[in-house]
């Protein structure tokens, strides 16, 4: 009976050479790590063969480095681009662009939602009133012409409604930006905590 499996002699030879090369590399790495010589189990390959194998390995590594480098510009180029953009825009390169302000923690004591039929919908889509510490109240709005960049999703509004309903047990720390209208705080985020 004939065996259907045929082993290609060239592939088998390449596999053995690769295994031997990897064994040599492992032994050389162990030799360098332990700082003493390790006797080789097999006769080393001629220098010309080792040079060709190392050349192939170096070519593969270089090709990999070039392929990965083409996906993303070098770090120095990224920083240079960021600096150029910052200089063109007239902002310092290290400053963050209008970071959010963080309000003091408090409790949601009032919540107003404007529906599309409301005359106030164009000014703001909604607002919450937060009591801080004693009796000081702060109003935070979202949406509309007062806060065009501040948009809350339905899920976020539902979370705020839950904070209002559980105001005796929930503290809110609002994050805001100044609005388009004077003295308006636009709610851009919030953190809830037990309290």
Buried (B, 14 or more C-beta within 10 A) or exposed (E): EEEEEEEEEEEEEEEEEEEBBEEBEEBEEEEEEEEEEEEEEEEEBEEEEEEEBEEEEEEEEEEEEEEEEEEEEEEEEEEEEEEEEBEEEEEEEEEEEEEEEEBEBBBBEEBBBBEEEEEBBEBBBBBBBBBBEEEEEBBBBBBBEBBEEBEBEEEBBEBBBEBBEEBEEBBBBBBBBEBEBEEBBBBBBBEBEEE
